[in-house]
Amino acid sequence: MKRVALYYPWIYVCGGAERVVLEIVRRSGHHYSVFTNRIDYEQTYPEFRAVRNLIVLDRVPLERSFGRVLRAAATIARQKLDLSEFDALLVASEGLGDFITFRNRARPILCF
């Protein structure tokens, strides 16, 4: 079994990406740690409460004004994850999440 770091910037709604993250963690035979910058347990799928290795990083804004998006992008891009215990980094993103790869190249990365 591989140890995989899975990154998704914000988990705050009951959407498709959030469901995909849950299904990957639940159905895969690998060990996952989920990294995120924002989680709202009240608004997203209740199953996230059962995710054992969920790590919340520096908070990013959800507002979509130019300044807020720029701030979120900068926060994500400057983050350095400790990937020493992982075999790979899996990035779920439809936009800014890919910026996590700028400072985290120590392991193979797959963005989807």
N, CA, C and O atoms as CSV, one atom per row, in Angstrom:
chain,resi,resn,atom,element,x,y,z
A,1,MET,N,N,0.822,-1.188,0.000
A,1,MET,CA,C,0.000,0.000,0.000
A,1,MET,C,C,0.862,1.247,0.000
A,1,MET,O,O,1.881,1.317,0.688
A,2,LYS,N,N,0.451,2.204,-0.761
A,2,LYS,CA,C,1.161,3.485,-0.833
A,2,LYS,C,C,0.526,4.482,0.131
A,2,LYS,O,O,-0.653,4.380,0.470
A,3,ARG,N,N,1.331,5.444,0.560
A,3,ARG,CA,C,0.824,6.573,1.356
A,3,ARG,C,C,0.714,7.768,0.422
A,3,ARG,O,O,1.696,8.173,-0.200
A,4,VAL,N,N,-0.476,8.325,0.328
A,4,VAL,CA,C,-0.750,9.388,-0.631
A,4,VAL,C,C,-1.260,10.623,0.099
A,4,VAL,O,O,-2.158,10.540,0.937
A,5,ALA,N,N,-0.672,11.772,-0.235
A,5,ALA,CA,C,-1.174,13.062,0.231
A,5,ALA,C,C,-2.143,13.561,-0.833
A,5,ALA,O,O,-1.775,13.676,-2.002
A,6,LEU,N,N,-3.376,13.858,-0.440
A,6,LEU,CA,C,-4.392,14.353,-1.366
A,6,LEU,C,C,-4.717,15.787,-0.976
A,6,LEU,O,O,-5.101,16.052,0.163
A,7,TYR,N,N,-4.564,16.717,-1.925
A,7,TYR,CA,C,-4.810,18.132,-1.643
A,7,TYR,C,C,-6.012,18.639,-2.428
A,7,TYR,O,O,-6.106,18.438,-3.639
A,8,TYR,N,N,-6.931,19.299,-1.725
A,8,TYR,CA,C,-8.044,20.022,-2.343
A,8,TYR,C,C,-8.211,21.308,-1.547
A,8,TYR,O,O,-8.394,21.247,-0.331
A,9,PRO,N,N,-8.155,22.478,-2.194
A,9,PRO,CA,C,-8.074,23.742,-1.462
A,9,PRO,C,C,-9.234,24.041,-0.514
A,9,PRO,O,O,-9.013,24.540,0.589
A,10,TRP,N,N,-10.460,23.745,-0.928
A,10,TRP,CA,C,-11.593,24.106,-0.078
A,10,TRP,C,C,-12.676,23.046,-0.127
A,10,TRP,O,O,-13.153,22.653,-1.192
A,11,ILE,N,N,-13.041,22.605,1.044
A,11,ILE,CA,C,-14.106,21.614,1.197
A,11,ILE,C,C,-15.201,22.320,1.988
A,11,ILE,O,O,-15.169,22.351,3.219
A,12,TYR,N,N,-16.166,22.885,1.274
A,12,TYR,CA,C,-17.180,23.665,1.976
A,12,TYR,C,C,-18.580,23.530,1.390
A,12,TYR,O,O,-19.500,24.193,1.868
A,13,VAL,N,N,-18.771,22.703,0.382
A,13,VAL,CA,C,-20.096,22.470,-0.194
A,13,VAL,C,C,-20.260,20.969,-0.459
A,13,VAL,O,O,-19.317,20.194,-0.305
A,14,CYS,N,N,-21.442,20.586,-0.848
A,14,CYS,CA,C,-21.706,19.206,-1.285
A,14,CYS,C,C,-21.625,19.198,-2.800
A,14,CYS,O,O,-22.646,19.181,-3.488
A,15,GLY,N,N,-20.415,19.211,-3.310
A,15,GLY,CA,C,-20.203,19.271,-4.752
A,15,GLY,C,C,-19.528,18.023,-5.281
A,15,GLY,O,O,-19.229,17.086,-4.540
A,16,GLY,N,N,-19.297,18.036,-6.582
A,16,GLY,CA,C,-18.699,16.885,-7.248
A,16,GLY,C,C,-17.275,16.611,-6.825
A,16,GLY,O,O,-16.908,15.457,-6.602
A,17,ALA,N,N,-16.456,17.657,-6.709
A,17,ALA,CA,C,-15.051,17.457,-6.319
A,17,ALA,C,C,-14.954,16.909,-4.898
A,17,ALA,O,O,-14.132,16.038,-4.612
A,18,GLU,N,N,-15.795,17.424,-4.018
A,18,GLU,CA,C,-15.801,16.930,-2.642
A,18,GLU,C,C,-16.191,15.444,-2.605
A,18,GLU,O,O,-15.607,14.662,-1.855
A,19,ARG,N,N,-17.170,15.072,-3.410
A,19,ARG,CA,C,-17.586,13.664,-3.475
A,19,ARG,C,C,-16.451,12.794,-4.014
A,19,ARG,O,O,-16.221,11.693,-3.512
A,20,VAL,N,N,-15.740,13.284,-5.037
A,20,VAL,CA,C,-14.621,12.526,-5.602
A,20,VAL,C,C,-13.536,12.311,-4.546
A,20,VAL,O,O,-13.003,11.208,-4.424
A,21,VAL,N,N,-13.208,13.345,-3.791
A,21,VAL,CA,C,-12.202,13.213,-2.728
A,21,VAL,C,C,-12.633,12.131,-1.736
A,21,VAL,O,O,-11.835,11.267,-1.369
A,22,LEU,N,N,-13.883,12.179,-1.307
A,22,LEU,CA,C,-14.378,11.164,-0.371
A,22,LEU,C,C,-14.297,9.754,-0.949
A,22,LEU,O,O,-13.878,8.821,-0.263
A,23,GLU,N,N,-14.691,9.602,-2.194
A,23,GLU,CA,C,-14.698,8.272,-2.807
A,23,GLU,C,C,-13.281,7.732,-3.005
A,23,GLU,O,O,-13.044,6.536,-2.837
A,24,ILE,N,N,-12.354,8.597,-3.358
A,24,ILE,CA,C,-10.958,8.154,-3.489
A,24,ILE,C,C,-10.445,7.642,-2.150
A,24,ILE,O,O,-9.845,6.570,-2.078
A,25,VAL,N,N,-10.681,8.404,-1.102
A,25,VAL,CA,C,-10.212,8.011,0.230
A,25,VAL,C,C,-10.902,6.725,0.690
A,25,VAL,O,O,-10.261,5.845,1.265
A,26,ARG,N,N,-12.181,6.622,0.440
A,26,ARG,CA,C,-12.957,5.479,0.930
A,26,ARG,C,C,-12.702,4.192,0.144
A,26,ARG,O,O,-12.616,3.116,0.735
A,27,ARG,N,N,-12.581,4.293,-1.169
A,27,ARG,CA,C,-12.522,3.090,-2.000
A,27,ARG,C,C,-11.108,2.613,-2.342
A,27,ARG,O,O,-10.921,1.458,-2.724
A,28,SER,N,N,-10.145,3.468,-2.210
A,28,SER,CA,C,-8.778,3.091,-2.567
A,28,SER,C,C,-8.183,2.183,-1.495
A,28,SER,O,O,-8.553,2.261,-0.323
A,29,GLY,N,N,-7.282,1.345,-1.902
A,29,GLY,CA,C,-6.586,0.492,-0.955
A,29,GLY,C,C,-5.367,1.157,-0.343
A,29,GLY,O,O,-4.651,0.533,0.441
A,30,HIS,N,N,-5.119,2.415,-0.687
A,30,HIS,CA,C,-3.946,3.130,-0.189
A,30,HIS,C,C,-4.293,3.926,1.070
A,30,HIS,O,O,-5.465,4.100,1.405
A,31,HIS,N,N,-3.271,4.396,1.748
A,31,HIS,CA,C,-3.452,5.244,2.927
A,31,HIS,C,C,-3.410,6.700,2.480
A,31,HIS,O,O,-2.434,7.131,1.866
A,32,TYR,N,N,-4.448,7.452,2.778
A,32,TYR,CA,C,-4.548,8.846,2.360
A,32,TYR,C,C,-4.538,9.784,3.550
A,32,TYR,O,O,-5.092,9.483,4.607
A,33,SER,N,N,-3.894,10.932,3.358
A,33,SER,CA,C,-4.050,12.086,4.228
A,33,SER,C,C,-4.591,13.191,3.336
A,33,SER,O,O,-4.040,13.457,2.268
A,34,VAL,N,N,-5.667,13.834,3.771
A,34,VAL,CA,C,-6.299,14.890,2.985
A,34,VAL,C,C,-5.855,16.232,3.549
A,34,VAL,O,O,-6.037,16.513,4.734
A,35,PHE,N,N,-5.270,17.058,2.685
A,35,PHE,CA,C,-4.850,18.410,3.038
A,35,PHE,C,C,-5.818,19.397,2.404
A,35,PHE,O,O,-6.188,19.244,1.240
A,36,THR,N,N,-6.230,20.405,3.160
A,36,THR,CA,C,-7.123,21.431,2.634
A,36,THR,C,C,-6.852,22.750,3.346
A,36,THR,O,O,-6.306,22.772,4.449
A,37,ASN,N,N,-7.235,23.831,2.712
A,37,ASN,CA,C,-7.102,25.147,3.337
A,37,ASN,C,C,-8.402,25.605,3.986
A,37,ASN,O,O,-8.426,26.594,4.719
A,38,ARG,N,N,-9.466,24.887,3.714
A,38,ARG,CA,C,-10.753,25.338,4.236
A,38,ARG,C,C,-11.708,24.158,4.295
A,38,ARG,O,O,-11.874,23.443,3.307
A,39,ILE,N,N,-12.330,23.951,5.432
A,39,ILE,CA,C,-13.387,22.931,5.520
A,39,ILE,C,C,-14.534,23.480,6.355
A,39,ILE,O,O,-14.326,24.089,7.404
A,40,ASP,N,N,-15.729,23.256,5.874
A,40,ASP,CA,C,-16.943,23.646,6.588
A,40,ASP,C,C,-17.761,22.369,6.786
A,40,ASP,O,O,-18.498,21.949,5.894
A,41,TYR,N,N,-17.623,21.768,7.948
A,41,TYR,CA,C,-18.297,20.501,8.227
A,41,TYR,C,C,-19.819,20.628,8.193
A,41,TYR,O,O,-20.519,19.641,7.967
A,42,GLU,N,N,-20.329,21.822,8.412
A,42,GLU,CA,C,-21.784,22.027,8.410
A,42,GLU,C,C,-22.365,22.056,7.003
A,42,GLU,O,O,-23.532,21.712,6.815
A,43,GLN,N,N,-21.575,22.459,6.009
A,43,GLN,CA,C,-22.083,22.634,4.650
A,43,GLN,C,C,-21.695,21.518,3.689
A,43,GLN,O,O,-22.336,21.352,2.651
A,44,THR,N,N,-20.662,20.755,4.013
A,44,THR,CA,C,-20.199,19.712,3.098
A,44,THR,C,C,-20.742,18.353,3.534
A,44,THR,O,O,-21.541,18.267,4.466
A,45,TYR,N,N,-20.313,17.318,2.872
A,45,TYR,CA,C,-20.791,15.968,3.174
A,45,TYR,C,C,-20.423,15.570,4.601
A,45,TYR,O,O,-19.287,15.784,5.023
A,46,PRO,N,N,-21.354,15.002,5.343
A,46,PRO,CA,C,-21.059,14.613,6.726
A,46,PRO,C,C,-19.964,13.552,6.834
A,46,PRO,O,O,-19.335,13.418,7.884
A,47,GLU,N,N,-19.734,12.804,5.766
A,47,GLU,CA,C,-18.702,11.765,5.786
A,47,GLU,C,C,-17.302,12.326,6.021
A,47,GLU,O,O,-16.402,11.589,6.422
A,48,PHE,N,N,-17.107,13.629,5.775
A,48,PHE,CA,C,-15.782,14.221,6.011
A,48,PHE,C,C,-15.409,14.175,7.491
A,48,PHE,O,O,-14.225,14.183,7.829
A,49,ARG,N,N,-16.390,14.127,8.364
A,49,ARG,CA,C,-16.091,14.034,9.803
A,49,ARG,C,C,-15.367,12.728,10.143
A,49,ARG,O,O,-14.653,12.653,11.142
A,50,ALA,N,N,-15.552,11.712,9.318
A,50,ALA,CA,C,-14.937,10.405,9.577
A,50,ALA,C,C,-13.568,10.243,8.920
A,50,ALA,O,O,-12.896,9.235,9.142
A,51,VAL,N,N,-13.144,11.215,8.116
A,51,VAL,CA,C,-11.823,11.127,7.477
A,51,VAL,C,C,-10.777,11.286,8.578
A,51,VAL,O,O,-10.706,12.323,9.238
A,52,ARG,N,N,-9.975,10.256,8.764
A,52,ARG,CA,C,-9.045,10.231,9.899
A,52,ARG,C,C,-7.899,11.220,9.776
A,52,ARG,O,O,-7.570,11.909,10.742
A,53,ASN,N,N,-7.298,11.298,8.623
A,53,ASN,CA,C,-6.124,12.153,8.443
A,53,ASN,C,C,-6.482,13.356,7.591
A,53,ASN,O,O,-6.100,13.429,6.424
A,54,LEU,N,N,-7.211,14.297,8.165
A,54,LEU,CA,C,-7.578,15.522,7.462
A,54,LEU,C,C,-6.811,16.672,8.107
A,54,LEU,O,O,-7.001,16.974,9.285
A,55,ILE,N,N,-5.945,17.307,7.326
A,55,ILE,CA,C,-5.074,18.364,7.833
A,55,ILE,C,C,-5.525,19.687,7.243
A,55,ILE,O,O,-5.580,19.840,6.023
A,56,VAL,N,N,-5.848,20.651,8.109
A,56,VAL,CA,C,-6.269,21.975,7.661
A,56,VAL,C,C,-5.057,22.898,7.689
A,56,VAL,O,O,-4.422,23.086,8.727
A,57,LEU,N,N,-4.753,23.463,6.535
A,57,LEU,CA,C,-3.609,24.364,6.360
A,57,LEU,C,C,-4.050,25.810,6.564
A,57,LEU,O,O,-5.154,26.059,7.049
A,58,ASP,N,N,-3.192,26.768,6.196
A,58,ASP,CA,C,-3.537,28.184,6.306
A,58,ASP,C,C,-4.846,28.464,5.576
A,58,ASP,O,O,-5.046,28.031,4.441
A,59,ARG,N,N,-5.714,29.181,6.232
A,59,ARG,CA,C,-7.049,29.471,5.693
A,59,ARG,C,C,-6.958,30.381,4.466
A,59,ARG,O,O,-6.160,31.317,4.429
A,60,VAL,N,N,-7.786,30.089,3.469
A,60,VAL,CA,C,-7.881,30.942,2.281
A,60,VAL,C,C,-9.306,31.473,2.170
A,60,VAL,O,O,-10.253,30.803,2.584
A,61,PRO,N,N,-9.465,32.682,1.609
A,61,PRO,CA,C,-10.809,33.247,1.458
A,61,PRO,C,C,-11.598,32.526,0.370
A,61,PRO,O,O,-11.029,32.001,-0.587
A,62,LEU,N,N,-12.908,32.513,0.535
A,62,LEU,CA,C,-13.790,31.920,-0.468
A,62,LEU,C,C,-14.353,32.962,-1.429
A,62,LEU,O,O,-14.823,32.619,-2.514
A,63,GLU,N,N,-14.307,34.217,-1.037
A,63,GLU,CA,C,-14.840,35.287,-1.876
A,63,GLU,C,C,-14.107,35.325,-3.208
A,63,GLU,O,O,-12.918,35.010,-3.273
A,64,ARG,N,N,-14.798,35.702,-4.255
A,64,ARG,CA,C,-14.231,35.645,-5.601
A,64,ARG,C,C,-13.900,37.019,-6.189
A,64,ARG,O,O,-13.918,37.178,-7.410
A,65,SER,N,N,-13.603,37.998,-5.361
A,65,SER,CA,C,-13.123,39.274,-5.887
A,65,SER,C,C,-11.669,39.097,-6.321
A,65,SER,O,O,-11.003,38.153,-5.894
A,66,PHE,N,N,-11.180,39.992,-7.159
A,66,PHE,CA,C,-9.822,39.873,-7.681
A,66,PHE,C,C,-8.792,39.788,-6.560
A,66,PHE,O,O,-7.920,38.919,-6.578
A,67,GLY,N,N,-8.891,40.683,-5.594
A,67,GLY,CA,C,-7.929,40.710,-4.497
A,67,GLY,C,C,-7.954,39.452,-3.652
A,67,GLY,O,O,-6.904,38.938,-3.265
A,68,ARG,N,N,-9.138,38.955,-3.366
A,68,ARG,CA,C,-9.267,37.742,-2.549
A,68,ARG,C,C,-8.735,36.507,-3.277
A,68,ARG,O,O,-8.087,35.652,-2.674
A,69,VAL,N,N,-9.013,36.424,-4.573
A,69,VAL,CA,C,-8.506,35.292,-5.357
A,69,VAL,C,C,-6.983,35.347,-5.420
A,69,VAL,O,O,-6.316,34.318,-5.307
A,70,LEU,N,N,-6.435,36.542,-5.599
A,70,LEU,CA,C,-4.983,36.701,-5.629
A,70,LEU,C,C,-4.368,36.284,-4.292
A,70,LEU,O,O,-3.330,35.622,-4.258
A,71,ARG,N,N,-5.011,36.672,-3.206
A,71,ARG,CA,C,-4.521,36.290,-1.880
A,71,ARG,C,C,-4.576,34.774,-1.683
A,71,ARG,O,O,-3.640,34.182,-1.145
A,72,ALA,N,N,-5.659,34.153,-2.114
A,72,ALA,CA,C,-5.782,32.694,-2.003
A,72,ALA,C,C,-4.700,32.004,-2.828
A,72,ALA,O,O,-4.082,31.043,-2.370
A,73,ALA,N,N,-4.475,32.493,-4.040
A,73,ALA,CA,C,-3.451,31.899,-4.915
A,73,ALA,C,C,-2.071,32.005,-4.277
A,73,ALA,O,O,-1.294,31.051,-4.316
A,74,ALA,N,N,-1.763,33.154,-3.693
A,74,ALA,CA,C,-0.455,33.345,-3.057
A,74,ALA,C,C,-0.292,32.420,-1.850
A,74,ALA,O,O,0.775,31.838,-1.651
A,75,THR,N,N,-1.337,32.285,-1.054
A,75,THR,CA,C,-1.285,31.401,0.111
A,75,THR,C,C,-1.032,29.962,-0.313
A,75,THR,O,O,-0.186,29.278,0.263
A,76,ILE,N,N,-1.765,29.506,-1.320
A,76,ILE,CA,C,-1.612,28.127,-1.796
A,76,ILE,C,C,-0.219,27.911,-2.384
A,76,ILE,O,O,0.425,26.899,-2.107
A,77,ALA,N,N,0.242,28.858,-3.192
A,77,ALA,CA,C,1.529,28.704,-3.883
A,77,ALA,C,C,2.717,28.684,-2.926
A,77,ALA,O,O,3.721,28.033,-3.214
A,78,ARG,N,N,2.628,29.376,-1.806
A,78,ARG,CA,C,3.783,29.443,-0.903
A,78,ARG,C,C,3.808,28.316,0.133
A,78,ARG,O,O,4.762,28.217,0.905
A,79,GLN,N,N,2.793,27.480,0.163
A,79,GLN,CA,C,2.743,26.401,1.144
A,79,GLN,C,C,3.721,25.284,0.818
A,79,GLN,O,O,3.837,24.853,-0.329
A,80,LYS,N,N,4.406,24.832,1.825
A,80,LYS,CA,C,5.326,23.707,1.691
A,80,LYS,C,C,4.785,22.584,2.572
A,80,LYS,O,O,4.733,22.709,3.795
A,81,LEU,N,N,4.388,21.493,1.937
A,81,LEU,CA,C,3.877,20.341,2.671
A,81,LEU,C,C,5.035,19.416,3.033
A,81,LEU,O,O,5.982,19.272,2.259
A,82,ASP,N,N,4.963,18.799,4.187
A,82,ASP,CA,C,5.957,17.795,4.552
A,82,ASP,C,C,5.522,16.481,3.911
A,82,ASP,O,O,4.645,15.786,4.425
A,83,LEU,N,N,6.141,16.153,2.792
A,83,LEU,CA,C,5.784,14.948,2.047
A,83,LEU,C,C,6.743,13.793,2.317
A,83,LEU,O,O,6.738,12.800,1.590
A,84,SER,N,N,7.554,13.918,3.346
A,84,SER,CA,C,8.571,12.898,3.611
A,84,SER,C,C,7.974,11.517,3.896
A,84,SER,O,O,8.628,10.505,3.643
A,85,GLU,N,N,6.764,11.460,4.409
A,85,GLU,CA,C,6.138,10.174,4.725
A,85,GLU,C,C,5.205,9.674,3.622
A,85,GLU,O,O,4.516,8.670,3.801
A,86,PHE,N,N,5.180,10.370,2.484
A,86,PHE,CA,C,4.243,10.030,1.415
A,86,PHE,C,C,4.975,9.556,0.167
A,86,PHE,O,O,6.134,9.901,-0.066
A,87,ASP,N,N,4.275,8.760,-0.625
A,87,ASP,CA,C,4.817,8.267,-1.890
A,87,ASP,C,C,4.413,9.139,-3.068
A,87,ASP,O,O,5.073,9.116,-4.107
A,88,ALA,N,N,3.328,9.916,-2.921
A,88,ALA,CA,C,2.840,10.745,-4.027
A,88,ALA,C,C,1.935,11.848,-3.491
A,88,ALA,O,O,1.421,11.770,-2.375
A,89,LEU,N,N,1.755,12.884,-4.323
A,89,LEU,CA,C,0.828,13.977,-4.038
A,89,LEU,C,C,-0.231,13.975,-5.125
A,89,LEU,O,O,0.087,14.064,-6.310
A,90,LEU,N,N,-1.484,13.875,-4.724
A,90,LEU,CA,C,-2.625,13.898,-5.628
A,90,LEU,C,C,-3.348,15.217,-5.409
A,90,LEU,O,O,-3.740,15.523,-4.283
A,91,VAL,N,N,-3.533,16.012,-6.477
A,91,VAL,CA,C,-4.135,17.338,-6.362
A,91,VAL,C,C,-5.462,17.360,-7.100
A,91,VAL,O,O,-5.514,17.166,-8.315
A,92,ALA,N,N,-6.536,17.599,-6.354
A,92,ALA,CA,C,-7.863,17.769,-6.949
A,92,ALA,C,C,-8.100,19.265,-7.084
A,92,ALA,O,O,-8.104,19.983,-6.084
A,93,SER,N,N,-8.296,19.739,-8.298
A,93,SER,CA,C,-8.416,21.183,-8.477
A,93,SER,C,C,-9.142,21.542,-9.749
A,93,SER,O,O,-9.016,20.866,-10.771
A,94,GLU,N,N,-9.908,22.620,-9.674
A,94,GLU,CA,C,-10.500,23.195,-10.869
A,94,GLU,C,C,-10.004,24.626,-11.062
A,94,GLU,O,O,-10.627,25.418,-11.769
A,95,GLY,N,N,-8.899,24.942,-10.441
A,95,GLY,CA,C,-8.383,26.304,-10.561
A,95,GLY,C,C,-7.096,26.507,-9.795
A,95,GLY,O,O,-6.021,26.142,-10.270
A,96,LEU,N,N,-7.198,27.083,-8.621
A,96,LEU,CA,C,-6.024,27.508,-7.864
A,96,LEU,C,C,-5.251,26.378,-7.195
A,96,LEU,O,O,-4.078,26.559,-6.868
A,97,GLY,N,N,-5.854,25.249,-6.989
A,97,GLY,CA,C,-5.198,24.155,-6.275
A,97,GLY,C,C,-3.897,23.697,-6.892
A,97,GLY,O,O,-3.005,23.222,-6.188
A,98,ASP,N,N,-3.780,23.835,-8.206
A,98,ASP,CA,C,-2.545,23.425,-8.880
A,98,ASP,C,C,-1.326,24.205,-8.392
A,98,ASP,O,O,-0.197,23.736,-8.534
A,99,PHE,N,N,-1.541,25.382,-7.822
A,99,PHE,CA,C,-0.423,26.180,-7.318
A,99,PHE,C,C,0.317,25.483,-6.176
A,99,PHE,O,O,1.455,25.845,-5.877
A,100,ILE,N,N,-0.296,24.502,-5.538
A,100,ILE,CA,C,0.363,23.763,-4.458
A,100,ILE,C,C,1.608,23.040,-4.971
A,100,ILE,O,O,2.495,22.702,-4.187
A,101,THR,N,N,1.678,22.806,-6.265
A,101,THR,CA,C,2.816,22.067,-6.835
A,101,THR,C,C,4.091,22.907,-6.907
A,101,THR,O,O,5.177,22.348,-7.058
A,102,PHE,N,N,3.990,24.235,-6.804
A,102,PHE,CA,C,5.169,25.095,-6.934
A,102,PHE,C,C,6.265,24.755,-5.934
A,102,PHE,O,O,7.442,24.737,-6.296
A,103,ARG,N,N,5.905,24.489,-4.692
A,103,ARG,CA,C,6.901,24.232,-3.646
A,103,ARG,C,C,6.881,22.796,-3.146
A,103,ARG,O,O,7.493,22.493,-2.122
A,104,ASN,N,N,6.195,21.917,-3.844
A,104,ASN,CA,C,6.035,20.544,-3.371
A,104,ASN,C,C,6.336,19.548,-4.478
A,104,ASN,O,O,5.441,18.877,-4.991
A,105,ARG,N,N,7.595,19.464,-4.832
A,105,ARG,CA,C,8.010,18.590,-5.930
A,105,ARG,C,C,8.839,17.400,-5.464
A,105,ARG,O,O,9.490,16.743,-6.275
A,106,ALA,N,N,8.819,17.124,-4.187
A,106,ALA,CA,C,9.648,16.045,-3.642
A,106,ALA,C,C,9.125,14.658,-3.998
A,106,ALA,O,O,9.858,13.673,-3.903
A,107,ARG,N,N,7.878,14.578,-4.400
A,107,ARG,CA,C,7.244,13.303,-4.732
A,107,ARG,C,C,6.524,13.431,-6.069
A,107,ARG,O,O,6.254,14.544,-6.520
A,108,PRO,N,N,6.211,12.309,-6.706
A,108,PRO,CA,C,5.410,12.378,-7.939
A,108,PRO,C,C,4.069,13.064,-7.659
A,108,PRO,O,O,3.472,12.880,-6.598
A,109,ILE,N,N,3.610,13.854,-8.626
A,109,ILE,CA,C,2.376,14.627,-8.479
A,109,ILE,C,C,1.424,14.271,-9.602
A,109,ILE,O,O,1.829,14.145,-10.758
A,110,LEU,N,N,0.146,14.108,-9.253
A,110,LEU,CA,C,-0.912,13.929,-10.241
A,110,LEU,C,C,-1.995,14.948,-9.948
A,110,LEU,O,O,-2.569,14.956,-8.859
A,111,CYS,N,N,-2.281,15.817,-10.927
A,111,CYS,CA,C,-3.357,16.803,-10.797
A,111,CYS,C,C,-4.540,16.343,-11.637
A,111,CYS,O,O,-4.377,15.906,-12.776
A,112,PHE,N,N,-5.727,16.447,-11.063
A,112,PHE,CA,C,-6.928,16.093,-11.822
A,112,PHE,C,C,-8.039,17.063,-11.526
A,112,PHE,O,O,-9.134,16.931,-12.072
